[in-house]
Structure formats: structure tokens, C-alpha cells
């Protein structure tokens, strides 16, 4: 049995492609079950975030062809041709996963959300009976390595999450945020983090709009803000100067017509929108409206890159720590592929 991993991230594919690959939290286990049904595959974990889709498997033999077919046959990707996958095999799978868990492979270097997302993905795979000895050990080790790297480095110092990077952009546009009303669509982990960041920057007020009203009330209470149901938030969009969207809806929650209606009520006042959801929450065409400044998650790449430069010197130190843990776990050698390479194996 060998370890294999196939995936693509924000560096390999734009959000327009990634959003078609997004797997909802509720579907993670089902997708793992489908992958385990592929010939030769015995264990599987699917990681799906705003910035990446990755599949980790334990299999009897080279299973990349089967994994590619599975992903390319997702309904929205039929007949789109090959996707820019990267592939890892053997100990290289472990090293890649350790880098991901430690925040070294993220759009925002050192961000911490990815570790929680990895734990969630592993829990879904394990809970659906799709992990065994090899992937259980791999992911448990990854969680230990992430903690070790962050404890023994400064990689998270000054790190900003994708959501916080969006708030930084809003601050650059508006200057003083104390005059701005904010509406957050989505009360999950990302929405909660953004709302807290905004409140800390001293915004005038925060409105939380969510499909589950109870969750909107809970989050709005923390921010001393106002809770709304999702349809009410869409209707009251004109009240917001800054809109942050981070729902898990499979389709846009704000159409071009909704945004145009809000603009008419705003009487020339601009509307700044950051869509950090994948799939995207705001119709792309809304960004063409005069007075609308719409940024999707890929547009945050520049801010993330600036943060990366400031912490670049920490990467080498973190790589040494990961190598140390690889040796500790006996993962220096593998019968498959370039065991210690940080680069994907040739795709042929």
C-alpha cells in the first residue's frame, strides 16, 4: 500500500475553476466513499477549501488516472479538458500535507484556518469509515507537525487570514472605517472571523445576514450588531457600505439585479464588496456596475503576497522543522517516487 495525493490550489487554477470543484462540508464523507470505490483505493480523505481541492488516498498501485477521471467527471466540469493537478506519491505526500497543515502552502503564509479545515475533512472521512491505519497515522502526524512548527517558529506572527486581508483592503479604500456600516453574509467560521476583525477596526456597525437566523443572532450578539435572515439581508443591502460574503451556498446569493437595486437607493454612494466564498456568493457581472468595487478571493492574492514577503525568512526555518519531524516519523524513504521532493511528481 502507498500514499498518493492529487490536487490543485489557488496557484494552479483561478476561482472560476475552483468554485466548480468545491465540495460542501456535508458531502465530504460521500465523496470519500466514492473515491474508495475506485479500483485499488482503500482509504481516502478529501480536503476542500476556498483555495484548494486535494485528495489523499492509500492505494495498492498508481491511482492518479482514476482520481483525475473522478474529479473531471464532476457535473460542472464535463468536457472542460484537463485540469492543472499537482501529484505527490510516497513520503512526498506526507511532506506536502505537513506544509499545508503548517500554513506554508497557503495564499496567506502562516494562516491558521487551514488546520481546522484539515481536521474537519479528516473527521468527515473517518466518520464515514473511509480511513484506516495509514491515513489515520498520516493526519494525526500532520496535526502534531503543525503544532510543532507554529510553536517553534514565528510563521504566524503578523499573519493575516484571507478574511482579515479583505478587511485590510477595505481600510485602504475607505480610510476611517468608523463611518462604515458592514453587512456580513454568512455566520460560519469565516464570517465570524471577519465580523470580529471588522468590529476590532471600529466600524460604525455590523449587520449579520444568514440562512440560519439563530446563528445570525448569535454572531450579531457578539458584535453588538443586528441580525437578519438571508432574504432580509438581500433586501437591506443598501444600508451597507462594506459587504463581506462568506456563505456555503452552492449558487450566488447576491445577483447583479440585487446589487443594482441597492445602488439606486444609495444615490451615488459606492458599495465595496469582498466575496471570499467558493463557490462565489456575488454574481461576477455585479462588478461591472458603476460604483461597485467587487473583489473575489483571488483578488486578495496581492495583499497575501505582501504578507508573505514580510515573513519569507521564516519559511526556511519551518522547512527544517518539517524535515526534522519527517525523520522522527520515519518518513525519509518510500518505495514510491521522489520521497523527499517538495515538488509534484512528473505527470507524464
C-alpha positions in Angstrom: 0.0 0.0 0.0 1.2 3.5 -0.9 0.2 7.1 -0.2 -1.0 9.2 -3.1 -2.3 12.8 -3.3 -3.7 14.8 -6.2 -5.0 18.4 -6.1 -5.0 21.9 -7.3 -4.9 25.2 -5.5 -5.0 29.0 -5.9 -1.7 28.9 -7.7 -2.8 26.3 -10.2 -6.3 27.4 -11.0 -8.4 30.6 -10.7 -11.5 30.8 -8.5 -13.7 30.3 -11.6 -12.4 26.7 -11.8 -12.0 26.1 -8.0 -15.6 27.0 -7.3 -16.8 24.3 -9.6 -14.7 21.8 -7.6 -15.9 22.9 -4.2 -17.2 20.1 -2.0 -19.6 21.1 0.8 -18.9 20.0 4.4 -21.9 17.7 4.2 -20.7 16.0 1.1 -17.1 15.3 2.2 -17.8 11.8 3.5 -19.9 10.8 0.5 -17.1 11.9 -1.8 -14.6 9.9 0.2 -16.8 6.8 -0.1 -17.0 7.3 -3.9 -13.2 7.6 -4.1 -12.7 4.4 -2.0 -14.9 2.6 -4.5 -12.3 3.3 -7.2 -10.1 0.3 -8.2 -7.2 -0.2 -5.8 -8.1 2.6 -3.4 -8.6 1.6 0.3 -8.6 4.9 2.2 -9.5 8.5 1.2 -9.6 12.0 2.7 -11.0 15.0 0.7 -9.9 18.5 1.6 -12.0 21.3 0.1 -11.4 24.9 1.0 -11.6 28.3 -0.7 -8.1 27.9 -2.1 -7.7 24.2 -2.8 -9.2 20.8 -3.5 -6.9 17.9 -2.5 -7.5 14.1 -2.3 -5.3 11.9 -0.1 -5.5 8.2 -0.6 -3.9 4.9 0.4 -3.9 2.6 -2.6 -2.4 -0.6 -3.9 -0.9 1.0 -7.0 -0.7 4.1 -9.1 -4.3 5.5 -8.9 -3.8 9.0 -10.4 -5.7 8.2 -13.6 -8.7 7.1 -11.6 -8.6 10.2 -9.3 -8.4 12.5 -12.3 -11.3 10.9 -14.0 -13.4 11.1 -10.8 -12.7 14.9 -10.4 -13.1 15.7 -14.2 -16.4 13.9 -14.2 -18.0 16.3 -11.7 -21.1 17.6 -13.5 -19.9 21.2 -13.9 -16.5 20.2 -15.3 -17.6 17.8 -18.0 -15.8 18.3 -21.3 -13.6 21.1 -19.9 -10.4 19.3 -20.7 -7.5 18.5 -18.3 -7.1 20.4 -15.0 -3.7 21.6 -13.7 -3.3 19.0 -11.0 -0.2 18.5 -8.9 0.6 15.0 -7.8 2.5 13.5 -4.9 3.5 9.9 -4.0 5.0 8.2 -1.1 6.7 10.3 1.6 6.2 13.3 -0.6 2.5 13.1 0.3 3.4 13.5 4.0 5.7 16.4 3.4 3.1 18.2 1.3 0.4 17.6 3.9 2.7 18.8 6.7 3.4 22.0 4.7 -0.3 22.6 4.1 -1.2 22.0 7.8 1.6 24.4 8.9 0.3 27.2 6.6 3.3 27.1 4.3 1.3 26.4 1.2 -1.5 28.9 1.8 -2.3 32.1 -0.1 -1.6 33.9 3.1 1.6 32.5 4.6 1.1 31.2 8.1 -2.7 31.4 8.2 -4.3 29.2 10.8 -7.7 28.4 9.4 -6.3 25.6 7.2 -5.6 23.4 10.3 -9.2 23.5 11.4 -10.3 22.7 7.8 -7.9 19.7 7.7 -9.3 18.4 11.0 -12.8 18.8 9.7 -12.0 17.0 6.5 -10.3 14.1 8.3 -13.2 13.8 10.7 -15.7 13.5 7.8 -13.6 10.8 6.2 -13.0 8.9 9.4 -16.6 9.2 10.5 -17.8 7.8 7.1 -15.5 4.8 7.5 -13.1 5.8 4.8 -9.8 6.0 6.7 -7.6 3.2 8.1 -4.2 2.7 9.6 -2.2 4.7 7.0 -4.3 7.8 6.7 -5.1 7.9 10.4 -1.4 7.9 11.1 -0.6 10.4 8.4 -3.2 13.0 9.5 -2.6 12.6 13.2 1.1 13.2 12.5 0.2 16.3 10.3 -1.7 17.8 13.3 1.3 17.3 15.5 3.7 18.8 13.0 1.5 21.9 12.5 1.5 22.5 16.3 5.3 21.9 16.5 6.1 24.3 13.6 3.9 27.0 15.0 5.3 26.6 18.5 8.9 26.7 17.3 8.7 29.4 14.6 7.3 32.9 14.0 5.4 31.8 10.9 2.0 33.0 12.3 3.4 36.3 13.7 1.7 39.1 11.8 -0.1 36.6 9.7 -3.4 37.7 8.3 -6.2 35.3 7.2 -7.9 35.7 3.9 -10.8 37.4 5.6 -8.6 39.8 7.5 -6.7 40.6 4.3 -10.1 41.6 2.8 -10.7 43.9 5.8 -7.2 45.4 5.2 -8.2 46.2 1.6 -11.5 47.8 2.8 -9.5 50.0 5.2 -7.2 51.1 2.3 -10.3 52.1 0.3 -12.3 53.9 2.9 -9.5 55.0 5.3 -11.5 55.6 8.5 -13.9 52.6 8.9 -15.7 54.2 11.8 -18.1 55.8 9.3 -18.8 52.5 7.6 -21.7 50.1 8.0 -20.8 46.5 7.3 -23.0 43.6 6.3 -21.7 40.1 6.6 -23.4 37.3 4.7 -22.6 34.0 6.4 -22.3 33.2 10.1 -19.8 30.3 9.8 -16.2 30.3 10.9 -15.1 32.7 8.1 -18.0 35.1 8.6 -17.4 35.1 12.4 -13.7 35.8 11.9 -14.3 38.7 9.5 -17.0 40.2 11.7 -14.7 40.1 14.7 -11.9 41.7 12.7 -14.2 44.5 11.5 -15.5 45.2 15.0 -11.9 45.5 16.2 -11.2 48.1 13.5 -14.0 50.3 14.9 -16.7 50.2 12.2 -19.9 52.1 12.7 -22.0 48.9 12.9 -22.2 45.3 11.8 -25.2 43.5 10.3 -25.2 39.7 10.0 -27.4 38.0 7.4 -27.6 34.3 7.4 -29.8 31.5 6.2 -30.0 30.1 9.8 -31.4 33.1 11.7 -30.3 31.6 15.1 -26.7 31.7 14.0 -27.1 35.2 12.7 -28.5 36.3 16.1 -25.6 34.6 18.0 -22.9 36.3 15.9 -24.6 39.6 15.8 -24.9 39.5 19.6 -21.1 39.1 19.9 -20.6 42.1 17.7 -23.4 44.2 19.3 -24.9 44.2 15.8 -28.1 43.4 14.0 -29.2 40.0 12.8 -31.1 39.4 9.6 -32.5 36.5 7.7 -30.8 35.9 4.4 -33.7 37.4 2.3 -33.9 40.4 4.6 -30.1 41.0 4.2 -30.5 41.0 0.4 -33.4 43.4 0.7 -31.5 45.7 3.1 -28.2 45.6 1.1 -28.4 49.4 0.5 -27.7 50.0 4.2 -24.2 48.6 3.9 -21.0 50.4 2.8 -18.9 47.3 3.0 -20.3 43.8 2.2 -18.4 40.6 3.1 -19.8 37.4 1.7 -18.7 34.0 3.0 -21.7 31.6 2.8 -21.6 28.0 1.8 -24.4 28.4 -0.7 -23.9 26.4 -4.0 -25.1 29.4 -6.0 -24.8 33.2 -5.8 -26.9 34.8 -3.0 -26.5 38.3 -4.5 -27.3 38.8 -8.2 -26.5 41.7 -10.4 -30.1 42.9 -10.1 -29.9 42.9 -6.3 -26.8 45.0 -6.3 -28.2 47.4 -8.9 -31.3 47.9 -6.7 -29.2 48.7 -3.7 -27.1 51.2 -5.7 -30.2 53.1 -6.7 -31.1 53.5 -3.1 -27.6 54.6 -2.2 -27.8 57.6 -4.5 -24.2 57.6 -5.8 -22.5 56.3 -2.7 -20.1 53.4 -3.6 -20.5 49.8 -2.5 -17.4 47.9 -1.6 -17.8 44.1 -1.8 -15.4 41.3 -0.9 -16.6 37.8 -1.9 -14.5 35.3 0.0 -16.8 32.4 -0.7 -16.1 29.5 -3.0 -18.4 29.0 -4.9 -18.7 32.8 -5.2 -21.7 34.5 -3.5 -21.9 37.5 -5.8 -22.6 37.3 -9.5 -19.5 38.3 -11.3 -21.4 40.8 -13.5 -22.3 42.9 -10.5 -18.7 44.1 -10.5 -19.4 45.9 -13.8 -21.9 48.2 -12.2 -20.7 51.8 -11.7 -20.0 52.5 -8.1 -19.4 48.8 -7.2 -15.9 47.6 -6.1 -16.1 43.9 -6.1 -13.2 41.7 -5.1 -13.2 37.9 -5.1 -10.8 35.7 -3.2 -8.2 35.7 -6.0 -8.1 39.5 -5.9 -6.7 39.2 -2.3 -3.6 37.5 -3.8 -1.6 40.8 -3.8 -2.3 41.5 -0.2 -1.4 37.9 0.7 1.8 38.2 -1.3 2.9 41.3 0.6 2.4 39.5 3.9 4.4 36.6 2.5 7.4 38.8 1.8 7.4 40.1 5.4 7.7 36.5 6.7 9.7 34.9 3.9 12.7 34.3 6.2 10.6 32.0 8.3 9.9 29.6 5.5 13.4 28.1 5.6 13.3 27.6 9.3 9.8 25.9 9.1 11.1 23.6 6.3 13.9 22.5 8.6 11.4 21.8 11.4 9.3 19.7 9.0 12.3 17.7 7.8 13.1 17.1 11.5 9.6 15.7 12.0 9.8 13.6 8.8 12.8 11.9 10.2 11.2 11.4 13.6 8.2 9.7 12.0 10.4 7.6 9.8 9.2 9.1 6.5 12.6 9.8 4.9 12.3 6.9 2.4 9.5 5.5 0.4 9.1 2.9 -2.3 7.2 5.3 -4.5 8.5 8.4 -6.2 10.9 11.1 -5.0 10.3 10.7 -1.3 11.6 14.0 -0.1 10.9 16.2 -3.0 8.7 19.3 -2.3 7.7 19.4 -6.0 4.9 17.4 -7.6 6.0 14.2 -9.4 6.1 14.3 -13.2 2.6 13.9 -14.6 3.8 12.2 -17.8 
